[in-house]
Amino acid sequence: MNCSTTRPSTPAFVVQFVLFVLLAVFASAEIAPAQDLIPQPALSTDAPIEEFDIPSTQSTSLEAAPSTRPSIFPTTATSTQPEESSALTGRFPEIGGAYGFEEFVAHFAPYEPMYFVGGTQAPNIKFQFSVRYRLFTPNGSLATAHPFFRGFNFAYSQTSLWDTSNSSQPFFYDSSYRPEFFYYLQDVPGVKVNPGSQFGLQGGVGHESNGQQDPNHRSLNIVFLRPIVTIGGTSDWFFTFAPKIYDYIGGLELNPDMPKYRGYGDYRFVGGLRDGLQLAAIGRLGRDANRGSIQLDLTYPLTKLLRGNMDISLDAQYFYGYGDTLLTYNQKSNIFRIGVALVR
């Protein structure tokens, strides 16, 4: 199969890099209390406000212990912010008065893990950013009268890879663009769990493509269901299992053998200390159980080392199997990269 890439122009390279930096700053400003961008007014007592936490980053997220920065799984049991001193409740600020920028930003939160890592093998640089947007104001009149509306979310995630060893410029190798629309229940009704634990559920539709031209164009649509199970307690230790089970919809004309390599699920495990060392794994198993992939991220918060000036984590990432990029979904690779995670 011809996998020579049609690389984006220099403006595309600059735009994507600047977008990543801005979203990273935005995500940090959203959580850190020292920032003036998003004030944290007193919460309204007129209606309960759904918690919005997890460990990422992505991807992860429930309420227990002091909350940390959110990611793909909204639970405090899987926190993303390393230090309690910089962690907030994860609640949306009360919306009152004229609607403006602060109220708009209050609808956003990290979704999947966000990181920037690099290595020596091509494509040697990889970064990912991901945010989600809650469609309805949680304490608005509609959501107050009908709490069901609080669960509707839209998310956008992007993973890009650079090949800096390529003499031609720019050096973008491939990008994966993933918009999603889904409904999220942080706690499934009727299911009782211990403090620090969670049983949640996400379900929706998603699209993924790389925006390239034939023969390098890749595209797929899915419908998915993701239970989120976090086991924790009063201690700092937690374990989260969040399998994203999906089926392909709308046809796979551009890449009909995608299930052969990717299968029908992304199986995510996260375990470790909420404010310490964490190991995250994302595994896939192909349709015939003879192909697949695994990505491991070992992260450790650097906030104490940096005297609280930055909320980032060291990220050592290892990928083995098929599909390190959407372009090469049917090619096998074995790559180690290291860098920083903004949301884990």
Helices and strands as residue ranges (DSSP letters): H 10-31, G 76-78, G 84-86, H 101-105, E 108-110, E 114-118, E 125-134, H 141-145, G 147-151, E 152-162, E 172-185, E 198-209, E 219-231, E 237-248, H 258-262, E 265-273, E 278-285, E 292-301, E 313-322, E 332-343
